[in-house]
Amino acid sequence: MELDSLKYAWRTLEAQPVSDKSPEEIHALLQRRSGGIVTRMRRNLAGELILIAATYTPAILFYFLDFEGKLSAIAWLFILLLAILAVYFFRKNQLLKAMQCTGCSLYSNLRQQINTLKKYIKFYVWSGTLMIPIMFILSWLIIRQKFPAAPGADLFYQLSGTPWWQHPLIWAIFLIPVTVGIYFVNLWYVHRLYGRHIRKLQDLLREMEEE
């Protein structure tokens, strides 16, 4: 619907005599349409950052305050991860903000900015997927260090007399389908928040070039 209205407005400009059209008019039209799409992505980005902060904060407080502070290293892992994500969101927001620049040369910059945004999205999908097994393994190592098993009662390395699900090999096997599932969830997630809007921008540029 949005692209249909864009086509109509563009063809209205095309119907005008050449002397009546100006690069400023074309620029303003493209800027107005692309600006609305980018605004939605910036709004999604802000909501995503708030959601992540609201999710990580309880986990950070839990590992700082519980277990007599022995697992505070896990809390610092979450803080480090949150800081990395904050930098990522800041840089992506700066890119989206630049895409709304009204004084920029839209045709020359927008395509390059879209490609950069797609790289950001790809990085986000892979890092969000690999974060699960990495955080699990690091957390497990910290727990093993802070709460070592009593001699002769190692739950993680002895199968005899212990439930099968406590063996690390079982958890390693379990992590494989979980990681794959998280990857596809991330693909759906970023498409929902950004991918479909990026496609609209690409279609918009293609429509402009075809006319």
TORLOMI-735704 format. One record per residue (C-alpha): residue number from 0; residue in one letter; x, y, z. Coordinates in nm, 3 decimals. Layout:
<torlums>
i->NUM&aa->A&east->X&north->Y&up->Z
...
</torlums>
This chain:
<torlums>
i->0&aa->M&east->0.000&north->0.000&up->0.000
i->1&aa->E&east->0.282&north->0.234&up->0.089
i->2&aa->L&east->0.469&north->0.160&up->-0.232
i->3&aa->D&east->0.149&north->0.200&up->-0.434
i->4&aa->S&east->0.101&north->0.549&up->-0.297
i->5&aa->L&east->0.467&north->0.620&up->-0.365
i->6&aa->K&east->0.427&north->0.510&up->-0.727
i->7&aa->Y&east->0.124&north->0.735&up->-0.765
i->8&aa->A&east->0.308&north->1.035&up->-0.624
i->9&aa->W&east->0.614&north->0.960&up->-0.835
i->10&aa->R&east->0.413&north->0.928&up->-1.155
i->11&aa->T&east->0.237&north->1.252&up->-1.071
i->12&aa->L&east->0.578&north->1.414&up->-1.075
i->13&aa->E&east->0.662&north->1.231&up->-1.397
i->14&aa->A&east->0.348&north->1.372&up->-1.560
i->15&aa->Q&east->0.465&north->1.726&up->-1.497
i->16&aa->P&east->0.669&north->1.906&up->-1.761
i->17&aa->V&east->1.039&north->1.866&up->-1.714
i->18&aa->S&east->1.071&north->2.234&up->-1.636
i->19&aa->D&east->0.823&north->2.196&up->-1.349
i->20&aa->K&east->1.012&north->1.915&up->-1.182
i->21&aa->S&east->1.317&north->1.971&up->-0.972
i->22&aa->P&east->1.566&north->1.743&up->-0.801
i->23&aa->E&east->1.447&north->1.895&up->-0.474
i->24&aa->E&east->1.093&north->1.765&up->-0.538
i->25&aa->I&east->1.215&north->1.416&up->-0.616
i->26&aa->H&east->1.451&north->1.424&up->-0.319
i->27&aa->A&east->1.174&north->1.541&up->-0.087
i->28&aa->L&east->0.940&north->1.265&up->-0.206
i->29&aa->L&east->1.195&north->0.990&up->-0.153
i->30&aa->Q&east->1.305&north->1.141&up->0.177
i->31&aa->R&east->0.949&north->1.157&up->0.307
i->32&aa->R&east->0.874&north->0.793&up->0.224
i->33&aa->S&east->1.207&north->0.652&up->0.341
i->34&aa->G&east->1.195&north->0.867&up->0.654
i->35&aa->G&east->0.870&north->0.704&up->0.764
i->36&aa->I&east->1.017&north->0.356&up->0.723
i->37&aa->V&east->1.336&north->0.446&up->0.910
i->38&aa->T&east->1.132&north->0.604&up->1.191
i->39&aa->R&east->0.959&north->0.270&up->1.246
i->40&aa->M&east->1.294&north->0.090&up->1.267
i->41&aa->R&east->1.425&north->0.344&up->1.518
i->42&aa->R&east->1.113&north->0.294&up->1.727
i->43&aa->N&east->1.162&north->-0.084&up->1.715
i->44&aa->L&east->1.526&north->-0.038&up->1.813
i->45&aa->A&east->1.434&north->0.169&up->2.119
i->46&aa->G&east->1.174&north->-0.088&up->2.226
i->47&aa->E&east->1.425&north->-0.368&up->2.180
i->48&aa->L&east->1.685&north->-0.194&up->2.398
i->49&aa->I&east->1.429&north->-0.137&up->2.674
i->50&aa->L&east->1.322&north->-0.503&up->2.660
i->51&aa->I&east->1.680&north->-0.630&up->2.682
i->52&aa->A&east->1.763&north->-0.398&up->2.973
i->53&aa->A&east->1.446&north->-0.510&up->3.156
i->54&aa->T&east->1.539&north->-0.875&up->3.096
i->55&aa->Y&east->1.906&north->-0.858&up->3.191
i->56&aa->T&east->1.872&north->-0.639&up->3.501
i->57&aa->P&east->1.693&north->-0.903&up->3.715
i->58&aa->A&east->1.950&north->-1.166&up->3.612
i->59&aa->I&east->2.237&north->-0.932&up->3.704
i->60&aa->L&east->2.084&north->-0.854&up->4.043
i->61&aa->F&east->2.013&north->-1.223&up->4.106
i->62&aa->Y&east->2.373&north->-1.333&up->4.056
i->63&aa->F&east->2.509&north->-1.037&up->4.250
i->64&aa->L&east->2.284&north->-1.086&up->4.553
i->65&aa->D&east->2.217&north->-1.460&up->4.569
i->66&aa->F&east->2.463&north->-1.743&up->4.647
i->67&aa->E&east->2.640&north->-1.507&up->4.889
i->68&aa->G&east->2.789&north->-1.324&up->4.593
i->69&aa->K&east->2.992&north->-1.628&up->4.483
i->70&aa->L&east->2.847&north->-1.614&up->4.134
i->71&aa->S&east->2.897&north->-1.241&up->4.082
i->72&aa->A&east->3.126&north->-1.326&up->3.789
i->73&aa->I&east->2.818&north->-1.441&up->3.597
i->74&aa->A&east->2.657&north->-1.105&up->3.674
i->75&aa->W&east->2.962&north->-0.933&up->3.527
i->76&aa->L&east->2.926&north->-1.150&up->3.215
i->77&aa->F&east->2.571&north->-1.019&up->3.174
i->78&aa->I&east->2.692&north->-0.662&up->3.231
i->79&aa->L&east->2.961&north->-0.705&up->2.965
i->80&aa->L&east->2.706&north->-0.848&up->2.723
i->81&aa->L&east->2.465&north->-0.564&up->2.798
i->82&aa->A&east->2.742&north->-0.309&up->2.736
i->83&aa->I&east->2.829&north->-0.470&up->2.400
i->84&aa->L&east->2.464&north->-0.464&up->2.298
i->85&aa->A&east->2.432&north->-0.101&up->2.408
i->86&aa->V&east->2.725&north->-0.004&up->2.182
i->87&aa->Y&east->2.571&north->-0.204&up->1.897
i->88&aa->F&east->2.231&north->-0.037&up->1.942
i->89&aa->F&east->2.396&north->0.305&up->1.962
i->90&aa->R&east->2.583&north->0.254&up->1.636
i->91&aa->K&east->2.276&north->0.118&up->1.461
i->92&aa->N&east->2.070&north->0.411&up->1.587
i->93&aa->Q&east->2.333&north->0.651&up->1.454
i->94&aa->L&east->2.311&north->0.480&up->1.116
i->95&aa->L&east->1.931&north->0.500&up->1.111
i->96&aa->K&east->1.950&north->0.863&up->1.218
i->97&aa->A&east->2.188&north->0.936&up->0.929
i->98&aa->M&east->1.940&north->0.772&up->0.692
i->99&aa->Q&east->1.690&north->1.042&up->0.792
i->100&aa->C&east->1.928&north->1.324&up->0.698
i->101&aa->T&east->1.728&north->1.572&up->0.495
i->102&aa->G&east->2.033&north->1.749&up->0.355
i->103&aa->C&east->2.215&north->1.440&up->0.234
i->104&aa->S&east->2.238&north->1.312&up->-0.120
i->105&aa->L&east->1.975&north->1.043&up->-0.080
i->106&aa->Y&east->2.038&north->0.834&up->-0.390
i->107&aa->S&east->2.413&north->0.807&up->-0.332
i->108&aa->N&east->2.394&north->0.742&up->0.042
i->109&aa->L&east->2.078&north->0.545&up->0.106
i->110&aa->R&east->2.180&north->0.230&up->-0.082
i->111&aa->Q&east->2.516&north->0.219&up->0.095
i->112&aa->Q&east->2.346&north->0.276&up->0.432
i->113&aa->I&east->2.100&north->-0.005&up->0.362
i->114&aa->N&east->2.390&north->-0.242&up->0.291
i->115&aa->T&east->2.558&north->-0.138&up->0.616
i->116&aa->L&east->2.234&north->-0.190&up->0.806
i->117&aa->K&east->2.202&north->-0.539&up->0.657
i->118&aa->K&east->2.552&north->-0.619&up->0.785
i->119&aa->Y&east->2.451&north->-0.500&up->1.130
i->120&aa->I&east->2.145&north->-0.723&up->1.118
i->121&aa->K&east->2.352&north->-1.024&up->1.007
i->122&aa->F&east->2.599&north->-0.965&up->1.290
i->123&aa->Y&east->2.310&north->-0.937&up->1.535
i->124&aa->V&east->2.160&north->-1.269&up->1.423
i->125&aa->W&east->2.486&north->-1.461&up->1.454
i->126&aa->S&east->2.602&north->-1.299&up->1.778
i->127&aa->G&east->2.259&north->-1.349&up->1.934
i->128&aa->T&east->2.275&north->-1.716&up->1.837
i->129&aa->L&east->2.630&north->-1.786&up->1.953
i->130&aa->M&east->2.569&north->-1.595&up->2.276
i->131&aa->I&east->2.358&north->-1.884&up->2.411
i->132&aa->P&east->2.621&north->-2.164&up->2.408
i->133&aa->I&east->2.902&north->-1.922&up->2.503
i->134&aa->M&east->2.715&north->-1.787&up->2.805
i->135&aa->F&east->2.613&north->-2.139&up->2.907
i->136&aa->I&east->2.968&north->-2.273&up->2.891
i->137&aa->L&east->3.119&north->-1.975&up->3.075
i->138&aa->S&east->2.850&north->-1.989&up->3.343
i->139&aa->W&east->2.908&north->-2.362&up->3.387
i->140&aa->L&east->3.283&north->-2.309&up->3.429
i->141&aa->I&east->3.225&north->-2.036&up->3.689
i->142&aa->I&east->2.982&north->-2.256&up->3.883
i->143&aa->R&east->3.229&north->-2.546&up->3.873
i->144&aa->Q&east->3.501&north->-2.321&up->4.010
i->145&aa->K&east->3.292&north->-2.169&up->4.288
i->146&aa->F&east->3.108&north->-2.488&up->4.385
i->147&aa->P&east->3.344&north->-2.782&up->4.320
i->148&aa->A&east->3.200&north->-3.128&up->4.367
i->149&aa->A&east->3.296&north->-3.321&up->4.677
i->150&aa->P&east->3.563&north->-3.591&up->4.624
i->151&aa->G&east->3.403&north->-3.909&up->4.497
i->152&aa->A&east->3.070&north->-3.737&up->4.424
i->153&aa->D&east->3.135&north->-3.552&up->4.100
i->154&aa->L&east->2.793&north->-3.512&up->3.939
i->155&aa->F&east->2.930&north->-3.403&up->3.604
i->156&aa->Y&east->3.189&north->-3.669&up->3.535
i->157&aa->Q&east->3.050&north->-3.983&up->3.694
i->158&aa->L&east->2.750&north->-4.152&up->3.539
i->159&aa->S&east->2.722&north->-4.419&up->3.807
i->160&aa->G&east->2.466&north->-4.334&up->4.072
i->161&aa->T&east->2.371&north->-3.998&up->3.918
i->162&aa->P&east->2.086&north->-3.897&up->3.686
i->163&aa->W&east->2.177&north->-3.918&up->3.317
i->164&aa->W&east->2.074&north->-3.557&up->3.254
i->165&aa->Q&east->2.347&north->-3.425&up->3.483
i->166&aa->H&east->2.630&north->-3.538&up->3.255
i->167&aa->P&east->2.792&north->-3.252&up->3.055
i->168&aa->L&east->2.776&north->-3.454&up->2.731
i->169&aa->I&east->2.395&north->-3.457&up->2.754
i->170&aa->W&east->2.390&north->-3.080&up->2.798
i->171&aa->A&east->2.632&north->-3.035&up->2.508
i->172&aa->I&east->2.404&north->-3.243&up->2.284
i->173&aa->F&east->2.102&north->-3.050&up->2.411
i->174&aa->L&east->2.270&north->-2.719&up->2.323
i->175&aa->I&east->2.291&north->-2.808&up->1.952
i->176&aa->P&east->1.915&north->-2.807&up->1.873
i->177&aa->V&east->1.862&north->-2.516&up->2.111
i->178&aa->T&east->2.126&north->-2.308&up->1.931
i->179&aa->V&east->1.982&north->-2.397&up->1.589
i->180&aa->G&east->1.633&north->-2.308&up->1.713
i->181&aa->I&east->1.755&north->-1.975&up->1.851
i->182&aa->Y&east->1.911&north->-1.898&up->1.512
i->183&aa->F&east->1.579&north->-1.936&up->1.332
i->184&aa->V&east->1.397&north->-1.743&up->1.604
i->185&aa->N&east->1.649&north->-1.460&up->1.560
i->186&aa->L&east->1.593&north->-1.466&up->1.184
i->187&aa->W&east->1.219&north->-1.431&up->1.233
i->188&aa->Y&east->1.270&north->-1.166&up->1.501
i->189&aa->V&east->1.498&north->-0.937&up->1.301
i->190&aa->H&east->1.282&north->-0.978&up->0.992
i->191&aa->R&east->0.983&north->-0.868&up->1.196
i->192&aa->L&east->1.157&north->-0.563&up->1.338
i->193&aa->Y&east->1.391&north->-0.462&up->1.052
i->194&aa->G&east->1.399&north->-0.699&up->0.755
i->195&aa->R&east->1.060&north->-0.612&up->0.609
i->196&aa->H&east->1.134&north->-0.241&up->0.645
i->197&aa->I&east->1.471&north->-0.282&up->0.473
i->198&aa->R&east->1.292&north->-0.462&up->0.189
i->199&aa->K&east->1.053&north->-0.166&up->0.158
i->200&aa->L&east->1.349&north->0.070&up->0.129
i->201&aa->Q&east->1.507&north->-0.150&up->-0.138
i->202&aa->D&east->1.178&north->-0.169&up->-0.328
i->203&aa->L&east->1.144&north->0.206&up->-0.298
i->204&aa->L&east->1.487&north->0.266&up->-0.451
i->205&aa->R&east->1.419&north->0.013&up->-0.724
i->206&aa->E&east->1.090&north->0.183&up->-0.812
i->207&aa->M&east->1.267&north->0.518&up->-0.832
i->208&aa->E&east->1.532&north->0.378&up->-1.065
i->209&aa->E&east->1.282&north->0.203&up->-1.292
i->210&aa->E&east->1.071&north->0.511&up->-1.354
</torlums>
